[in-house]
Amino acid sequence: MRKLALLCSLNKTAMNKHQININVHLDKENMPEHIDWSASGSHSENPQAAKGILLSLWDGQEKTALRIDLWTKKMMVDEMNDFFFQTMMTLADTYTRATRNEELANEFKEFARNFKKKAEEKMIREEGENK
């Protein structure tokens, strides 16, 4: 099992620095088997397990988003659907704080709710087909 480690540092102030550590354990085919993370200043002393990670970084010079999207083999489709729904809802909240454009953020939330509804309907259809 190989291990891929990501290290992110957050500077709250010039004198206060925090780190976020993300460890990704890979199988022989370089597929994530286990993901855990820890952060300085966290209430937990032990790394926390995660089944997925969506990390986006903005390169202001190149004007492009850099992404790392990983999930373990153990993550189920219903969990992925919830993960995406919750991520979209929090992205809308972040967008509101960053731009104060509540109208557009509300449209994004409505899209997220519609996404969740369709994902749930598809899961129910597929469960019925598999019986």
NORNORKA-V981202 format. One record per backbone hydrogen bond with DSSP energy under -0.5 kcal/mol. NH is the residue of the N-H (numbers start at 0). CO is the residue of the C=O. If there is no record, write none. Layout:
BEGIN
nh->(NH | NH)
co->(CO | CO)
END
This chain:
BEGIN
nh->(1 | 3 | 5 | 7 | 9 | 11 | 11 | 12 | 15 | 16 | 17 | 19 | 20 | 21 | 22 | 23 | 24 | 24 | 25 | 25 | 26 | 29 | 32 | 33 | 34 | 35 | 36 | 37 | 39 | 41 | 47 | 49 | 52 | 54 | 55 | 56 | 58 | 58 | 59 | 62 | 63 | 65 | 67 | 69 | 69 | 71 | 72 | 74 | 79 | 80 | 81 | 82 | 83 | 84 | 85 | 86 | 87 | 88 | 89 | 90 | 91 | 92 | 93 | 94 | 95 | 96 | 97 | 98 | 99 | 101 | 104 | 105 | 106 | 107 | 108 | 109 | 110 | 111 | 112 | 113 | 114 | 115 | 116 | 117 | 118 | 119 | 120 | 121 | 122 | 123 | 124 | 125 | 126 | 127 | 128 | 129 | 130)
co->(25 | 23 | 21 | 19 | 17 | 9 | 15 | 15 | 12 | 14 | 9 | 7 | 37 | 5 | 35 | 3 | 22 | 33 | 1 | 23 | 30 | 26 | 24 | 24 | 49 | 22 | 47 | 20 | 18 | 38 | 36 | 34 | 69 | 67 | 53 | 65 | 56 | 63 | 57 | 58 | 58 | 56 | 54 | 52 | 67 | 50 | 31 | 71 | 75 | 76 | 77 | 78 | 79 | 80 | 81 | 82 | 83 | 84 | 85 | 86 | 87 | 88 | 89 | 90 | 91 | 92 | 93 | 94 | 95 | 99 | 100 | 101 | 102 | 103 | 104 | 105 | 106 | 107 | 108 | 109 | 110 | 111 | 112 | 113 | 114 | 115 | 116 | 117 | 118 | 119 | 120 | 121 | 122 | 123 | 124 | 125 | 127)
END
